[in-house]
Amino acid sequence: MASSSSDGKGADSVPTPVKIIIAGGFGAGKTTMVGSVSEIPPLSTEEVLTEASHGVDDLSGVERKKTTTVALDFGRITISPRHVLYLFGTPGQERFWFMWDDLARGAIGTIVLADTRRLETSFAAVDFFERRRIPFIVAVNCFDNAPRYTADEIREALVVPDRVPIVMCDARQRDSSKIALIRLVKHAMTVVPQPA
């Protein structure tokens, strides 16, 4: 029979789960980011866009998008024997926002993924996490041929305070996505919880 020590390093110790949310507008790259860093094949609820989404989903700027997340994306990263990150990607369309409260419950923080082709689609996510006092960073997903802006220009456009980090990333690239996650964790560790 295996025994566990009081310091949590024994054979029977269970890693502490750390929950992170990846949010943002429709087509910002949330599914791609989860997939690029997850050590397991990510659970994805991607479905093909159909005629039923015409007039409901705004495809301007992402006309080539063929699928959409209808529930969530899920991935995992083992940091150490004592800590495991669980990544939850939110659905981006307004009709699925009712799920965000449940997905965000217990999260240490959020990456709000922004797309400069449709920056206005980030407003809802920024507002959601600010109102709930959940620490977040803005990660600008640098799509090919998308407009390029400085971090200060992004901050001004999204009206986020100086304390919120803004990073540039490529959600397709594992190392780039990892840097955004590391920045979020460091930021979340410095935020003092505010009373609701």
Phi, psi and chi 1 to 4 in degrees:
 res  aa     phi    psi   chi1   chi2   chi3   chi4
   1 MET       -  127.6  179.3  170.0  160.8      -
   2 ALA   -74.4  148.6      -      -      -      -
   3 SER  -119.0  156.4   63.2      -      -      -
   4 SER  -119.8  146.8   60.5      -      -      -
   5 SER   -92.7  163.8   62.8      -      -      -
   6 SER   -70.3  -15.7   61.1      -      -      -
   7 ASP   -85.5    2.4   63.9    3.6      -      -
   8 GLY    82.8    8.3      -      -      -      -
   9 LYS  -103.0    6.4  -64.8 -179.6 -177.0  175.7
  10 GLY   -70.6  171.8      -      -      -      -
  11 ALA   -63.0  -27.8      -      -      -      -
  12 ASP   -93.5    2.1  -69.9  -18.7      -      -
  13 SER   -67.7  143.2   65.0      -      -      -
  14 VAL  -105.2  132.7  175.2      -      -      -
  15 PRO   -61.2  146.8  -12.0   20.0      -      -
  16 THR   -75.7  124.3  -59.0      -      -      -
  17 PRO   -79.6  137.6   26.8  -30.4      -      -
  18 VAL  -122.2  119.3  178.6      -      -      -
  19 LYS   -99.2  129.1 -176.5  178.0 -174.6 -179.4
  20 ILE  -127.2  138.1  -70.0  177.1      -      -
  21 ILE  -104.7  139.1  -57.1  -61.0      -      -
  22 ILE  -116.2  112.9  -60.3  173.9      -      -
  23 ALA  -122.7  175.7      -      -      -      -
  24 GLY   147.4 -178.1      -      -      -      -
  25 GLY   -74.5  170.3      -      -      -      -
  26 PHE   -59.0  124.8  177.2   60.0      -      -
  27 GLY    81.6   12.0      -      -      -      -
  28 ALA   -77.2  -17.0      -      -      -      -
  29 GLY   111.9   19.6      -      -      -      -
  30 LYS   -64.1  -47.1  -58.5  175.2  -65.4  -66.0
  31 THR   -61.4  -41.3  -60.8      -      -      -
  32 THR   -62.2  -43.2  -59.1      -      -      -
  33 MET   -64.6  -46.4  178.5  173.9  -91.9      -
  34 VAL   -58.1  -45.5  171.1      -      -      -
  35 GLY   -65.3  -31.6      -      -      -      -
  36 SER   -73.1  -24.9   75.0      -      -      -
  37 VAL  -112.8  -15.5  -66.2      -      -      -
  38 SER   -68.1  136.8  179.5      -      -      -
  39 GLU   -82.1  -11.8   68.9 -170.0   18.6      -
  40 ILE  -113.5  157.8   60.9  170.8      -      -
  41 PRO   -58.9  120.7  -22.6   32.1      -      -
  42 PRO   -66.5  143.1   22.4  -29.2      -      -
  43 LEU   -77.8  125.2  167.0   67.4      -      -
  44 SER  -133.1  137.5  179.5      -      -      -
  45 THR  -107.8   45.9   57.0      -      -      -
  46 GLU   -74.2  134.5  -73.5  -85.8  -68.0      -
  47 GLU  -129.5  153.4  -66.0  -67.1  -22.7      -
  48 VAL   -69.6  134.0  174.8      -      -      -
  49 LEU   -66.3  136.0  -73.9  167.2      -      -
  50 THR  -120.7  178.6   65.6      -      -      -
  51 GLU   -58.2  -28.0  -70.3  -65.9  -39.2      -
  52 ALA   -64.0  -22.3      -      -      -      -
  53 SER   -84.3  -12.6   70.8      -      -      -
  54 HIS   -63.1  130.7  -71.1  -55.1      -      -
  55 GLY    83.9   -9.2      -      -      -      -
  56 VAL  -108.0  -50.9  176.9      -      -      -
  57 ASP   -95.0  129.0  -65.4  -35.7      -      -
  58 ASP   -83.9  108.6  179.3    8.2      -      -
  59 LEU   -95.5    7.1  -65.8  177.2      -      -
  60 SER   -63.1  127.5   55.9      -      -      -
  61 GLY    91.9  -18.4      -      -      -      -
  62 VAL  -133.3   42.2  -70.0      -      -      -
  63 GLU   -59.2  -25.5  -68.2   84.3    0.9      -
  64 ARG   -85.0   -3.2  -67.4  174.0   28.7 -176.6
  65 LYS   -67.4  129.7 -174.3  168.3  175.6   57.6
  66 LYS  -112.2  -16.7  -58.5  -63.9 -178.7 -155.3
  67 THR  -130.4  166.3   60.6      -      -      -
  68 THR  -148.6  149.0 -175.1      -      -      -
  69 THR   -79.8  127.4  -60.4      -      -      -
  70 VAL  -108.0   -5.3  -64.9      -      -      -
  71 ALA  -141.3  -73.2      -      -      -      -
  72 LEU  -163.8  167.6   59.6   90.5      -      -
  73 ASP  -114.9  147.9  -62.0  -51.9      -      -
  74 PHE  -139.1  133.4  173.4   77.5      -      -
  75 GLY  -143.2  171.7      -      -      -      -
  76 ARG  -141.2  143.3 -177.4 -174.8   74.6 -156.3
  77 ILE  -134.1  121.9  -55.8  171.9      -      -
  78 THR   -85.1  116.4  -58.4      -      -      -
  79 ILE   -83.9  -41.6  -58.5  -62.0      -      -
  80 SER  -161.4  173.5   71.9      -      -      -
  81 PRO   -59.6  -17.0  -24.7   33.9      -      -
  82 ARG  -103.4  -12.1  -62.8  179.7   62.8 -169.7
  83 HIS  -140.5  132.4  -64.0   93.6      -      -
  84 VAL  -128.6  130.1  175.9      -      -      -
  85 LEU   -89.7  131.9  -69.5 -176.4      -      -
  86 TYR  -111.7  123.6  -68.1  105.1      -      -
  87 LEU  -104.7  129.7  -50.8  174.1      -      -
  88 PHE  -123.3  117.5  -68.4   84.1      -      -
  89 GLY   -93.3  129.7      -      -      -      -
  90 THR   -83.5  154.2   64.6      -      -      -
  91 PRO   -71.2  145.5   24.0  -29.6      -      -
  92 GLY   -91.8  -22.4      -      -      -      -
  93 GLN   -77.1  147.0  -55.0   96.9  -55.6      -
  94 GLU   -56.4  -35.2 -174.0  174.0   -8.7      -
  95 ARG   -67.4  -13.3   67.1 -176.4 -175.5  -85.6
  96 PHE  -105.7    4.4  -63.5  123.6      -      -
  97 TRP   -63.3  -21.3  -71.8   -8.1      -      -
  98 PHE   -59.4  -20.4   69.5   91.8      -      -
  99 MET   -80.8  -17.2  -60.3  173.9   60.7      -
 100 TRP   -61.7  -39.1  -74.2   25.7      -      -
 101 ASP   -58.1  -46.4  -87.4  -42.9      -      -
 102 ASP   -66.3  -42.2  -73.0  -26.0      -      -
 103 LEU   -64.1  -35.9  -73.5  173.3      -      -
 104 ALA   -80.4  -18.3      -      -      -      -
 105 ARG   -59.1  123.4 -168.4  169.1  -67.0  116.6
 106 GLY    85.7    1.1      -      -      -      -
 107 ALA   -75.4  142.4      -      -      -      -
 108 ILE   -79.5  -20.8   66.0  155.9      -      -
 109 GLY   177.2  178.4      -      -      -      -
 110 THR  -138.9  141.7  -58.6      -      -      -
 111 ILE   -97.9  119.1  -67.5  176.0      -      -
 112 VAL   -92.7  109.6  173.4      -      -      -
 113 LEU   -85.1  123.8 -154.0   53.2      -      -
 114 ALA  -113.0  144.7      -      -      -      -
 115 ASP  -118.7  116.5  176.3   -5.1      -      -
 116 THR   -67.4  -14.7   60.0      -      -      -
 117 ARG   -73.6  -22.6  -60.4  169.1  -57.8  177.4
 118 ARG  -146.5   56.4  -50.1  171.7   67.6 -154.9
 119 LEU   -58.8  -30.6 -156.7   52.9      -      -
 120 GLU   -63.1  -20.1   69.9  -78.1   -1.8      -
 121 THR   -74.0   -6.9   64.3      -      -      -
 122 SER   -87.6  -17.0  -57.8      -      -      -
 123 PHE   -56.5  -44.1  -67.5  143.3      -      -
 124 ALA   -62.5  -41.8      -      -      -      -
 125 ALA   -67.6  -44.4      -      -      -      -
 126 VAL   -58.1  -48.2  167.7      -      -      -
 127 ASP   -61.7  -44.0 -176.3   58.9      -      -
 128 PHE   -57.3  -49.8 -179.8   90.9      -      -
 129 PHE   -78.0  -31.1  -64.8  104.2      -      -
 130 GLU   -61.9  -47.3  -82.8 -175.8  -22.6      -
 131 ARG   -62.2  -32.1  -71.8  178.7 -177.3  -89.0
 132 ARG   -93.5    2.1  -75.3  154.7 -176.3   81.7
 133 ARG    56.2   37.9  -64.0 -175.2  171.0   96.3
 134 ILE   -95.4  123.7  -63.0  172.5      -      -
 135 PRO   -57.2  139.1  -20.6   30.7      -      -
 136 PHE  -146.8  158.3   70.0   94.2      -      -
 137 ILE  -122.2  162.5   69.6  165.4      -      -
 138 VAL  -105.9  122.9  174.1      -      -      -
 139 ALA  -111.5  115.5      -      -      -      -
 140 VAL   -85.2  113.4  179.6      -      -      -
 141 ASN   -79.1  111.3 -167.3    6.0      -      -
 142 CYS   -84.4   83.7  -62.1      -      -      -
 143 PHE   -67.2  150.5  -74.0   91.9      -      -
 144 ASP   -59.8  137.3  -63.0  -25.3      -      -
 145 ASN    63.3   15.3  -57.7  -45.1      -      -
 146 ALA   -88.5  153.5      -      -      -      -
 147 PRO   -57.9  143.4  -19.1   28.6      -      -
 148 ARG  -107.9  134.2  -60.5  -74.6 -166.3 -114.2
 149 TYR  -134.5  157.5  -60.3  102.5      -      -
 150 THR   -77.8  164.3   66.5      -      -      -
 151 ALA   -59.9  -38.4      -      -      -      -
 152 ASP   -65.0  -38.6  -72.9  -21.5      -      -
 153 GLU   -66.4  -39.6  -71.1  170.3  -35.8      -
 154 ILE   -64.3  -45.2  -61.6  -70.8      -      -
 155 ARG   -58.1  -44.5 -178.0  179.6  -50.7  -74.7
 156 GLU   -66.2  -42.5 -177.1  177.7  -12.6      -
 157 ALA   -65.8  -38.2      -      -      -      -
 158 LEU   -90.7   -6.0  -66.4  178.4      -      -
 159 VAL    54.5   51.8 -164.3      -      -      -
 160 VAL  -104.9  143.2  -66.0      -      -      -
 161 PRO   -67.4  162.4   15.7  -20.5      -      -
 162 ASP   -58.8  -27.9  -69.8  -17.4      -      -
 163 ARG   -70.2  -16.1   69.4  179.0  179.8  -85.0
 164 VAL   -87.0  116.7  174.5      -      -      -
 165 PRO   -66.6  145.1  -20.3   32.1      -      -
 166 ILE  -124.3  125.0  -64.2  178.9      -      -
 167 VAL  -126.2  152.1  -61.1      -      -      -
 168 MET   -96.7  141.1  -54.9  -60.7  166.7      -
 169 CYS  -150.9  169.8   74.1      -      -      -
 170 ASP  -124.9  105.4 -177.0  -22.9      -      -
 171 ALA   -62.4  -15.9      -      -      -      -
 172 ARG   -77.2  -21.2  -59.5  168.5  -61.9 -176.3
 173 GLN  -100.0  123.4  -57.4  -63.1  -37.9      -
 174 ARG   -54.1  -50.6  179.8  178.1  177.2   82.5
 175 ASP   -62.6  -39.2  -72.3  -16.7      -      -
 176 SER   -65.9  -43.0 -175.0      -      -      -
 177 SER   -66.3  -37.5  -65.9      -      -      -
 178 LYS   -62.9  -39.4  -79.4  171.3   50.9  178.0
 179 ILE   -61.6  -41.5  -71.2  168.6      -      -
 180 ALA   -63.6  -41.3      -      -      -      -
 181 LEU   -64.3  -42.9  -75.1  165.8      -      -
 182 ILE   -61.5  -42.9  -69.6  165.8      -      -
 183 ARG   -62.6  -39.7 -171.8   66.4 -173.6   97.2
 184 LEU   -63.7  -47.8  169.5   63.9      -      -
 185 VAL   -60.6  -43.9  171.3      -      -      -
 186 LYS   -61.6  -42.1  -72.8 -178.3  176.9  178.4
 187 HIS   -64.8  -45.1  174.4   60.9      -      -
 188 ALA   -60.9  -33.2      -      -      -      -
 189 MET   -71.3  -20.1  -69.3  170.5   56.6      -
 190 THR   -95.6  -11.7   66.7      -      -      -
 191 VAL   -82.3  126.4  173.8      -      -      -
 192 VAL   -86.5  122.9  177.2      -      -      -
 193 PRO   -56.5  136.4  -19.6   30.4      -      -
 194 GLN  -102.1  145.4  -60.1  -65.0  -41.9      -
 195 PRO   -64.4  143.0   19.1  -26.7      -      -
 196 ALA   -73.4      -      -      -      -      -
